[in-house]
């Protein structure tokens, strides 16, 4: 059924209506990939003008200063640091370097509430960095970069997900989870080497039918050789395209 839906040439919206017992009077919607131009995210291909990995560079010193600010806020509120802002959000702040409240609203993971709580301090921290401020040097052993930043660095060096897992002594699924967050935050694009284009297309077709709030319905609907790791990476790219928040699986 999924294969028929994906490979069919009839209006997607009409097929869905028929599936649920509704017979629309119209034959085409003018909006889906069959009736209109096939959108880029449904092709499973990166734009021809893009490079092999669109990966955003993160300034380690700026990330460290933002992380130090985050830790101070977390201690004051007696909550984990990630409850303030995630590593992916700090990385996006480094990449975008917002200057105004409007710029800040475009940063991954900063909604209206986060902007209200931390916006002024974040902008002040960024201005302080431009003025020469840096994180306080550690007196103990040299600190390691945050896991997400380290993963970005290794990907920039051309390492595969499996190679990163081996280097860090982690499960592949752990690295996939990090990469999916980076994809969803716009720090990196889904790569053909991670999920083949034909498999991307089938996973997206299943997501179009069953949604992607949960991974298990997609896993159950797809052929048995489709892994949760593949599904998670593709779903991350869909959530990025639709502006969905992470952490719903």
N, C-alpha and C positions, 0 to 999 in steps of 0.2 A: 504494500500500500504506500509506504513512504517512497519507494523507488519510483512508483507510478506518478506520485505527486511531484517529485523533484524533476523527473525527466519529461513530464507532460507538457503539452503546448497550449493547454486551455488556461483561462484566467484563474490565477491562484485563489482569489477571493471567492469566485463562483464555486470552485471545487470545495472550499471549506464550507460554504453555505449548504451545498448539496450534501456534504458529509453529515451535517447536523440536521438534515431533514427539511431545509428551506430551499425553495426553488425560486430564485430571483428572476425577474423579467428581463434584466439586462444580461448581455453576454460577455461584456468586457467592462473592467473597472477603470482602466486608464491609469492605474497607479502601480500595480504589481510588476515584477520583472518580466512577465510574459506580455502584458499589455503596454508597458512603457519601457523606457531604456533600462537595461540591466544595471543595477547599482554596483559600484565598485566592491562593496563588502560582500556581495553575493557571488562574485567571480572567483574568489579565492586567490586572486593575483594582486600583487602590489603594482602601483602605477609604474609605467615604463621609465619615468624620470627619476624614480627613487633609487637609492643605492641598495646594496645587498642587505644592510640592517640599518633601518632608520633607528638609531639609538641616540638618546639625548645625553650629552656630556654633563656630568655633575662636578662642580667645584668642591673638592674635599674640604677645603678650609671653610667655605660658606656652609656646607652641610654640617660640619662640626659645631659652628657657632649656633646654627638653628637648633641642633640637637641639644646643646648646652642650655639654650633658652627653654626648650621643651622640658628638660629635666628639672629646671628650677620651678617651672609652673606645676609640673607633676608632683614635686615634693610639697609645694605649698598646699596643693589640693588633696594630697595623700592618695593619689591614683597612679596606675601604671603610665609610663610615658606614652605608650601607643594610644591611650585613651584621650590624650590631648591632640596629637596629630600622628599619623602613621609615617613610616619611612618614605613611602611612595609620595606622600604629600610634601614632605621636606625636599625630596628630590625634584618634584615639580616646581616648588618654590625656587630652587636653585636654577632650574632651566628657564623659567618664565621671568624671574626677577621683577615681580609686580611693583609698581610705583604708586598706584592709587587703589582705593577701595574697589573700584570697578575692575581693575586688573586682577585684584585678589579674588574676585568672584569667579574668575576663569580657572583658578587653580584646582586641581583634582583634590577632592576630599574636604574642601572648604565651602560649606553651605552658609546660609544666613546666620545660623546660631554661632558657628565657629568664627565667622567674620566679626560678629558682634563682640564675642568674648576676647578674641586674640588679634583681630585685624590691626588695630593701632600699634600694638607691641611688635607684631611681625614686620610691619612696614618700617618701624623705628629700628628694628634689628638689621634689616636689609640696608637701611641708610647708614647705620653705624658700621656695617661691613665695608661699604663703599668708602667710608671715612677712615678705614684702617683698622677697625676693631677685629680681633680674632678671638677664638675660644681660648680659655685658660689652659696653658700647657699642663699635661698630666705629669705628676711627679713619679708615678709608678711606671710599669713597663709600657712600652709603646702601644697605644690603643689601636684596635683594628677597626676598619670601616664597618658601618652598619651592613648587615647581611644583604639587603636589597642593593645597596651601592656596590658592594663587592661583586654581586652577581652581574650587575651592569658592566662593571669593569672587565670581568672575565668574558662576557659576551662580546664586548668591544674588541677583545683580543682574538676573537674567532673561536672561542671554546664552545663546544656543544653542551647541551643540558646534561647529558650523561657524563661528560668530562668534568663539568663543574661539580656534580654530585660526588664523583670519585676523588677529586682534589680536596673537597671539604669533608669527606667521610660521611656524607648525608645520603638519605634515600632520594632516588630520582623524583619521587612524588613531592618531596619537600622543595626541591628546586623548581619543579613545575608550578607549585603554588606561588613561589616568589615571582616567577616569570609571568604568571597569569595576572598578578597584581600590577606588574610593570606594564603589561599590555593594556589592561583596563584603564590605567592612569595615563596612557598615551606616551609613556617613556620609550616604548619599543613596539614594533609591529609584529604580528604573527608571521612566522617564516615557513616557507615550503618545506624546509629541512626538518621542521618539527612535526608538521601535519601535512601530508600530501594534499594538493588542491582538490582531487576527486573526493577524498575523505572529508575535507573541509565542507565541500558542497553538500554531501549527504548529511553531515552533522547539522548544518544550517537548515537543511530541509526538515529534519526531525524537530529542530527547535521552532521552526515556523508552525509546525503542527501541534507540538506538545508544550511549547514555551520553554524557558530555560531558567526558571526560578530554582528548580531542583535538577541535579544531574542524573539521578537514578531513572526517571522516566525515559530520558534520552538513551541511557545505556541499555535499558530493556528493549527499546524500539529499534536500536541499531544492530547490525550483525555482531556476532559474538566476539570477533577479533578487534572491535573498536574499544580502545582502553579509556578509562576515566581520565588519564592524563591528556589524551588527545581531545576529549570532549571538553575538559576544563579550559584548555588553551583557546579553543574555538569560541566557547561561551564567553570568555573574557573579551574577545574581540567584538562579539555582538553587544555585550554590555557597554563597551566603550562607544560603539556606534550609536547606541540608543540612550546613552547617558544614565545607565542604571548603576546604582550603588553596589559596591562589593560586599561580600560577607553574607549573601542571601542563600548560599548553598548549605 
